[in-house]
Amino acid sequence: MFQSIAVKNVRAAAALAALAATVACGGKTPPSGESTAAAPTVAAPAAAPAAGPQTPDPGRRVITVQLIADDKGSRFEPNDIEAHRGDVIRFTLSLGVHNVDFLPDSNPGVKGLPAPSDMLQLAGQTYDVKVTLPKGHYYFQCDPHAALGMRGRLEVED
């Protein structure tokens, strides 16, 4: 009985391997004598998960700001942004571990500030902020690197 089950398992594994080889060859069976092994390929890097929801309708335009930590220090590039209501600022992690925080202390009396982002940890992660604030200047920072000068300014224009 055990031998019969083992033979069935080997046959099932062989059938699955043949099916996988057929699929890898685009559904075509290789000519006799040719190997069914697929040529090695380099997989494309997986898309980094977004830290926050990306805005499906960016409105006017998308402004990309890189979050970087390297031998030059921790910074936003650019760190001085001009935007209009309806624009989307896409904070994209290049290197390091950072967040984006429009602190109420740095923006006294302002209501409707964007929520602080989670910590972005994987290169390519993004945090989108749709500009809904009225005309004015707003300040943001990376909380763990603010003392190192990782701060920025958003100017919302009409």
N, C-alpha and C positions, 0 to 999 in steps of 0.2 A: 504494500500500500504506500509506504513512504517513498519507495523508488518510483512509483507511478506519479506521485505528486511532484517529485523532483524533476522528472522528465517533462511533465507539463509546464513547470516553471521555466525550465531551460528553453523549451519550445516557444513559450510566450515571450521570453526575453529576446530570443532570436527574431521573432516576428516584429517586435517593437523596434529593434535595431534596424531591420530591413525597411520598415516604414519610415523611420527617421532619416535613413540614407536616401530614400526615394524623395521625401519632402525636401531635403537639403539640396538635391539635384534638380529642383524645380518640377518635381513630379515625374521626371523621366527616369527610366531604368538605365543604368550605365551599360555600354556594350560589354560583352563577355570579356573577361580578363582585366577590366579596369576596376580600380578600387572605388568603393562607395564612400570612402572617407572624404569628408569635406576639407578643402584647403583651409589652413589657418587664416583667420581674419582678425583684425583689430576692431574690437567693439567701440562704437562711438560712446563717449562719456555720457553717463546718464544725466538727464537734466536735474539740476539741483532743485530741491523743493523750495517753494516760495515760503518766506516767513509770514507774509500777510497776503491777503487776497490781491491779485492783480486786477486792476480796473478794466473790465471788459470794454467799456466805451470811454476811451481816454479824453474825450472832449476835444479840446483845441490841439494840444500837442503833448508829447511825452518828453520830459527833460530828465536825462540820466545823470545821476550823481554817484560816483564811485566811492566806496568806503574802503580805505587802504591802511595797512600797517606794514611798513618796510624800513629800510635803513634810514630813510628820510623822516620817519616818524609816523604817527597815526593822523589821518586827515580825511576830509571830504574833498573830492575833486569833481566839480568846483565847489568852493565853500560859500560863494556869494551868488545867489540865484535870483534871477528876475523872472517872474511868471505872471500869468493872467488867470483870473477865475476860470475854472474849467480845465486848466492844464493839469497834467499829472506829473508829479515828481517821482521818478523811479529810482530809489536808493538801491544800488546793486553792490553786493559784497565782492570785492576783488581779492583782498587778502586780510587775514586777521579775524578777530571776533569783535563785532561791533553791534550797536543798536542806534536808533534814531529817536530822540526825545525832544519834543517842543515843550519845555518845562514852563509851568505857570509862573514860577518865580522870575524867569527870564522874559516873560511876556505878560506883565501885570495887567490885570483887568480884562484880558482877552478871553472871550468865551468861544467854545467850539474848536479848540486846538486839537490837532490830530492825536490820537492815542499813541503812547510810546510803542515802538516795535518790540518784538521779541529779540533776543540776541541772534544775530545772523552769524552762522558758523561755517557754512559751506560755500565755497566760491560759487558765485552765480546766483545765490539767494537774493531775493528782492523784497522790498517793502514799498508799496505804492501809496502816495498821498495825493488825493485829488484836491486841488486848490479850491477851497470854498470860503476862505477868509476874506474879509473886506480889504480894501486898499490899505497898505501899511507895511511895516517892517516886523518880521518875526524871527526869533532866534531858536536854534536847535543845537543839539550836541549829541555826542556818544557818551553815555553816562560813565563807563569805566575809563574813558580817555579824555574827558573834559579838562582835567587838570594838566594834561599834556598838550592842550590847545586844539583838540578835535571838536571844533565848534563851527557853526555856519549861520548864515543869515539869508532869509527869504524875503524878497521885496515883491509884494503883490501889487501889480499895476492895474489900472482900469482896462 
